[in-house]
Amino acid sequence: MGVVGLTRSPPGSGISGVVGVVGTLTLAVLPTEALGGLALALLLLLTNLNVAMADVVVDATVAVQCKVRALGRLWLLCVA
């Protein structure tokens, strides 16, 4: 089940991409002295969200393909 119904969909990937880019650009442009500890932690979290969402999409796709094709060892391809 996806977050707000966005399961493996382009809008979900697009939203996470935009959030990641905004977080990265904000960290790159603003000096760290201008940001508080909480804001810095939030921006780092947003930056990592981009990578985490892509990983979740890949894992979900592999899980669906394993179920459809009944290949229990398909996930080994991604581990190696």
N, C-alpha and C positions, 0 to 999 in steps of 0.2 A: 504494500500500500504506500503510495507516494505522499509527499507533503503537499497539502492543499490540492490533491488530485493530479499532480504533475509527475507521473511515473514515466521515466525514460522518454520524455517528450522534449522536443526542441525548445519550447518556452522555458522549461525547467533548466535546461542546459544554458540557455541564453541568459536567464536571470542570474545563475551562479557565475557565469562568465563576466557579466557586467559588475556584479558585486565584487568579484575578485580583482578586476581591473581598477575599480574605484578605490578599493582598499590599498592596492599596491601603489597607485599613483599618489594617493594622499600621503602614504608613508614616504614616498620618494620626494615629494615637493615640500611638505611641511617639515620644519626642524623639530627634532625630538623634544627640545626644550619647550616648544609651544604646546605639545600634547601632554595631557596628564597620563598617569599610569593606566587608568581605566580606558581612556580613549585609545591609547597605544595597544592595549590588550585586545580591544574590540576590532581595531584595524588589522591586527595580525590574525585574528579569528576569521575576519572576512576574506583575507588573502588566502588562507588555508581552505576556506569553503570551496573555492574554485577547484582545487585539486581533489578534495574529498568527494564532491558531487560527481566528478568524472569517474572516480574509482567505484562509486556506488552504481553508476550506470553500467559500467563494464561488468561488475559482479552480478547485477540483475540480469543482464543479457546472457551471460554464461549460464546462470541458473535456469533461465527459461529454455535455453538450447539443450541443456542436460535433460530437462524434463521432457521436452518435445522429442528429442532423438534417443532418449533412454541411454545416454552415455554417462555413466557414473564417473568416468575418469577424465572427462573433458576439462575439469578445473585444473588438472595437472599441467595442462598446456600453459596456463597463465602463471603458475607458480614458478616454472623453470626459467 
